[in-house]
């Protein structure tokens, strides 16, 4: 596909496609009903927060519906990776797109790049959002961060949507030797290794080369002092310690770039629902928003309906 189709034309098509996917009148019934009830919502606009370890965190609020949807990017990403979802979601929900510490416009003055600290970033921002209910939507590492944030936020979280993530739930974490082997190329040449990872492994053959290049260059320019220890912590993480504390529904929208063993995942997350979007890679929300957004809207409507019971 051309760059225009990928980065502009699909952006314009998102609103119409989302309306068509939402059923009668183009509005998900549960969010519209909640908004009509006058539930408090955050005012739109850019916002900042300061973490306990004094990291400056930036986020943007769009829309004023209920529940609030927190969009959490993945490793070396940023809030802009959700740009093709904002206009589809904002008519129905309060949408919060955030930059985790060390990413995007947020500060990088942190020494412990643990998933727990990233979850603390999300929980801090959630406390500044007045909505009664929250749904956490996380891409890749962002989905793990979302799961870790659930118990920190508490009963306001009514569900999680994972995007091309959680395939390793139920598997043992990598060994120290495996982690060292996987990290070594990034220590030797972070820019080259990151661009190779994105270009060679995270997109399907035939993907838009301009989009592939854009993502590869974006991610490779994150600070290695943040990116490498974050990747180490992520690879070493025992997901069992996180999933045991998650008692909300978890929906997943995964690509078919690699298989997802839903049966194994349900042993750790019993309320797990999976959709697979064919012919997409790791960044499916960027690659195919016209097909991804209706699935996301469907999951959010289902979670909103369940949370209103």
C-alpha positions as CSV (number, residue, x, y, z in Angstrom):
1,X,0.0,0.0,0.0
2,X,1.1,3.6,-0.5
3,X,2.1,5.9,2.3
4,X,-1.0,8.0,1.7
5,X,-3.3,5.0,2.1
6,X,-1.5,3.9,5.2
7,X,-1.0,7.2,7.1
8,X,-3.8,9.4,5.7
9,X,-6.6,7.8,3.8
10,X,-7.2,5.1,6.4
11,X,-7.2,7.8,9.0
12,X,-10.1,9.6,7.2
13,X,-12.0,6.3,6.8
14,X,-11.8,5.3,10.5
15,X,-14.9,7.4,11.6
16,X,-17.2,6.0,9.0
17,X,-16.1,2.4,9.5
18,X,-16.4,2.7,13.2
19,X,-20.0,3.9,12.9
20,X,-20.9,1.1,10.6
21,X,-19.4,-1.4,13.1
22,X,-21.4,-0.1,16.0
23,X,-24.9,-1.2,15.1
24,X,-28.1,0.9,15.1
25,X,-27.5,4.6,15.0
26,X,-23.7,4.1,15.1
27,X,-23.5,4.2,18.9
28,X,-22.6,1.5,21.3
29,X,-25.6,1.3,23.6
30,X,-23.8,0.9,26.9
31,X,-21.3,3.8,26.6
32,X,-24.0,6.1,25.3
33,X,-26.3,5.3,28.2
34,X,-23.5,5.9,30.7
35,X,-22.7,9.2,29.1
36,X,-26.4,10.2,29.2
37,X,-26.4,9.4,32.9
38,X,-24.1,12.3,33.5
39,X,-21.1,10.3,34.7
40,X,-18.1,12.6,35.5
41,X,-15.4,12.5,32.8
42,X,-12.0,14.2,32.3
43,X,-11.9,17.5,30.4
44,X,-10.2,17.2,27.0
45,X,-6.7,18.4,26.4
46,X,-3.0,17.7,27.2
47,X,-2.2,16.7,30.8
48,X,0.9,16.0,32.9
49,X,1.6,13.9,36.0
50,X,4.7,13.3,38.1
51,X,5.5,9.8,39.3
52,X,6.7,8.9,42.8
53,X,10.3,8.8,41.4
54,X,9.8,12.3,40.0
55,X,9.4,11.3,36.3
56,X,7.4,13.8,34.2
57,X,4.6,11.9,32.4
58,X,2.5,13.3,29.6
59,X,-0.9,12.2,28.4
60,X,-3.8,13.5,26.3
61,X,-7.5,13.3,26.9
62,X,-10.1,13.1,24.1
63,X,-13.9,12.8,24.4
64,X,-16.0,12.7,27.5
65,X,-17.9,9.4,27.4
66,X,-18.0,6.5,29.9
67,X,-16.0,4.4,30.5
68,X,-12.5,6.0,30.1
69,X,-10.2,4.0,27.8
70,X,-6.5,4.2,28.6
71,X,-4.3,3.5,25.6
72,X,-0.9,2.1,26.6
73,X,1.8,1.7,23.9
74,X,4.5,-1.0,23.8
75,X,8.2,-1.1,24.1
76,X,9.9,1.9,22.4
77,X,6.6,3.2,21.2
78,X,4.6,6.2,22.2
79,X,1.0,7.5,22.4
80,X,1.0,8.4,18.6
81,X,0.9,4.7,17.8
82,X,-2.8,4.9,18.6
83,X,-3.5,7.9,16.3
84,X,-5.8,5.8,14.0
85,X,-8.0,4.8,16.9
86,X,-8.6,8.3,18.5
87,X,-11.4,9.5,16.2
88,X,-13.1,6.1,16.2
89,X,-13.3,6.0,20.0
90,X,-13.8,9.6,21.1
91,X,-17.5,10.0,20.2
92,X,-18.3,7.3,22.8
93,X,-15.6,7.2,25.4
94,X,-13.1,9.3,27.3
95,X,-9.9,8.3,25.6
96,X,-6.6,8.7,27.3
97,X,-3.4,8.3,25.2
98,X,-0.3,8.3,27.4
99,X,3.4,8.2,27.1
100,X,5.1,5.8,29.5
101,X,8.2,7.0,31.3
102,X,11.2,7.1,28.9
103,X,8.9,7.1,25.9
104,X,7.4,9.9,23.7
105,X,7.3,13.2,25.5
106,X,7.6,11.8,29.0
107,X,10.8,12.0,31.1
108,X,13.5,9.4,31.2
109,X,15.1,10.2,34.6
110,X,14.4,6.8,36.1
111,X,16.8,4.1,37.3
112,X,14.4,1.1,37.7
113,X,12.8,0.3,34.4
114,X,10.6,-2.4,35.8
115,X,7.1,-3.4,34.6
116,X,5.9,-2.6,38.2
117,X,7.1,1.0,37.7
118,X,5.4,1.3,34.3
119,X,2.2,0.0,35.9
120,X,2.6,2.7,38.6
121,X,2.7,5.3,35.8
122,X,-0.6,4.0,34.5
123,X,-2.2,3.8,37.9
124,X,-1.1,7.4,38.6
125,X,-2.7,8.7,35.5
126,X,-5.8,6.6,36.2
127,X,-6.2,8.4,39.5
128,X,-6.4,11.7,37.6
129,X,-9.2,10.5,35.4
130,X,-12.6,11.0,37.2
131,X,-14.6,8.4,35.3
132,X,-16.3,5.7,37.3
133,X,-15.0,2.9,35.1
134,X,-11.8,2.3,33.2
135,X,-10.7,-0.1,30.4
136,X,-7.0,-0.5,29.8
137,X,-5.9,-1.2,26.3
138,X,-2.3,-2.2,25.9
139,X,-0.2,-3.0,22.8
140,X,2.6,-5.6,23.2
141,X,4.5,-4.7,26.4
142,X,1.7,-2.3,27.1
143,X,-0.7,-5.2,27.7
144,X,1.6,-6.6,30.4
145,X,1.8,-3.2,31.9
146,X,-2.0,-3.0,31.8
147,X,-2.4,-6.3,33.6
148,X,0.1,-5.2,36.3
149,X,-1.8,-2.0,36.7
150,X,-5.2,-3.6,37.3
151,X,-4.7,-4.4,41.1
152,X,-3.1,-1.0,41.6
153,X,-6.1,0.8,40.3
154,X,-8.7,-1.4,41.8
155,X,-12.4,-1.9,41.1
156,X,-12.7,1.0,38.6
157,X,-11.0,-1.2,36.0
158,X,-13.7,-3.3,34.3
159,X,-11.6,-5.0,31.7
160,X,-8.4,-5.1,29.6
161,X,-7.9,-5.3,25.9
162,X,-4.6,-6.7,24.8
163,X,-3.3,-6.0,21.3
164,X,-0.9,-8.5,19.8
165,X,0.2,-9.6,23.2
166,X,0.0,-12.2,26.0
167,X,1.1,-15.1,23.8
168,X,3.6,-16.2,26.5
169,X,1.0,-16.4,29.3
170,X,1.3,-19.8,31.0
171,X,4.9,-20.3,29.8
172,X,7.9,-20.1,32.1
173,X,10.0,-16.9,31.8
174,X,13.2,-17.0,29.8
175,X,16.4,-18.2,31.6
176,X,19.2,-15.8,32.3
177,X,21.2,-17.3,29.5
178,X,18.4,-16.9,27.0
179,X,17.9,-13.3,28.1
180,X,21.6,-12.5,27.8
181,X,21.6,-14.0,24.3
182,X,18.6,-12.0,23.2
183,X,19.9,-8.7,24.7
184,X,23.4,-9.0,23.3
185,X,22.7,-7.6,19.9
186,X,21.0,-4.5,21.4
187,X,24.0,-3.9,23.6
188,X,26.3,-4.1,20.7
189,X,24.3,-1.9,18.3
190,X,20.9,-0.7,19.6
191,X,19.9,1.2,16.5
192,X,20.8,-1.6,14.1
193,X,19.3,-4.4,16.2
194,X,16.1,-2.6,16.8
195,X,15.6,-1.7,13.1
196,X,16.4,-5.3,12.2
197,X,13.9,-6.6,14.7
198,X,11.1,-4.4,13.4
199,X,11.8,-4.9,9.7
200,X,12.6,-8.6,9.8
201,X,10.2,-10.0,12.4
202,X,7.3,-7.6,13.3
203,X,5.7,-7.1,9.9
204,X,4.3,-9.7,7.5
205,X,5.8,-10.0,4.0
206,X,4.4,-7.4,1.7
207,X,3.7,-4.8,4.4
208,X,3.9,-1.1,3.4
209,X,7.6,-0.5,3.3
210,X,7.2,3.2,4.3
211,X,5.3,2.2,7.5
212,X,7.8,-0.5,8.3
213,X,10.6,2.1,7.9
214,X,8.8,4.7,10.0
215,X,8.2,2.3,12.9
216,X,11.7,0.9,12.7
217,X,13.3,4.4,12.8
218,X,11.0,5.6,15.6
219,X,11.7,2.7,17.9
220,X,15.4,2.7,17.2
221,X,15.8,6.3,18.4
222,X,14.6,5.6,22.0
223,X,17.3,5.9,24.6
224,X,19.2,2.6,25.0
225,X,19.6,3.4,28.7
226,X,15.8,2.9,29.0
227,X,15.1,0.4,26.3
228,X,17.7,-2.3,27.1
229,X,16.9,-2.6,30.9
230,X,13.2,-2.5,30.1
231,X,13.6,-5.3,27.6
232,X,15.6,-7.3,30.2
233,X,12.9,-6.8,32.9
234,X,10.2,-7.8,30.4
235,X,11.9,-11.0,29.3
236,X,12.6,-12.0,32.9
237,X,9.1,-11.4,34.1
238,X,7.1,-14.3,35.4
239,X,3.6,-13.5,34.2
240,X,2.0,-15.9,36.7
241,X,2.7,-13.4,39.4
242,X,0.7,-10.8,37.5
243,X,-2.2,-12.8,36.1
244,X,-3.0,-14.2,39.5
245,X,-4.1,-10.8,40.6
246,X,-6.2,-10.1,37.5
247,X,-9.9,-10.7,38.1
248,X,-11.5,-8.7,35.2
249,X,-12.3,-9.9,31.7
250,X,-9.3,-9.8,29.3
251,X,-10.0,-9.5,25.5
252,X,-7.2,-9.9,23.0
253,X,-6.9,-8.8,19.4
254,X,-3.9,-10.5,17.9
255,X,-2.3,-10.7,14.5
256,X,-1.7,-14.0,12.8
257,X,2.0,-13.3,12.6
258,X,2.4,-16.0,15.3
259,X,-0.1,-18.4,16.8
260,X,-2.0,-17.7,20.1
261,X,-2.8,-20.6,22.4
262,X,-6.0,-19.4,23.9
263,X,-6.6,-22.6,25.8
264,X,-3.3,-22.3,27.6
265,X,-3.9,-18.6,28.3
266,X,-7.3,-19.4,29.9
267,X,-5.6,-21.5,32.5
268,X,-4.1,-18.3,33.9
269,X,-6.8,-15.8,32.7
270,X,-10.1,-17.8,32.7
271,X,-12.2,-14.9,31.4
272,X,-10.1,-14.5,28.2
273,X,-11.6,-13.8,24.7
274,X,-9.5,-13.8,21.5
275,X,-10.0,-12.3,18.1
276,X,-7.3,-12.9,15.4
277,X,-6.9,-10.3,12.7
278,X,-5.6,-12.2,9.6
279,X,-2.9,-10.8,7.3
280,X,-1.5,-8.4,9.8
281,X,1.8,-8.0,11.8
282,X,2.6,-6.8,15.3
283,X,1.4,-3.2,14.7
284,X,-2.1,-4.2,13.4
285,X,-3.7,-1.0,14.8
286,X,-1.4,1.0,12.5
287,X,-1.5,-1.5,9.6
288,X,-5.2,-2.1,9.3
289,X,-7.3,0.3,11.4
290,X,-10.3,-0.2,9.1
291,X,-10.4,-3.8,10.3
292,X,-8.9,-3.3,13.7
293,X,-11.1,-0.5,15.0
294,X,-14.5,-2.4,14.7
295,X,-13.0,-5.2,16.8
296,X,-11.8,-2.8,19.4
297,X,-15.2,-1.0,19.5
298,X,-16.9,-4.4,19.8
299,X,-14.7,-5.4,22.8
300,X,-15.1,-2.1,24.5
301,X,-18.9,-2.2,24.1
302,X,-18.9,-5.7,25.6
303,X,-16.8,-4.6,28.5
304,X,-18.9,-1.5,29.1
305,X,-22.1,-3.6,29.1
306,X,-20.6,-6.1,31.6
307,X,-19.3,-3.3,33.8
308,X,-22.7,-1.7,34.0
309,X,-24.3,-4.8,35.4
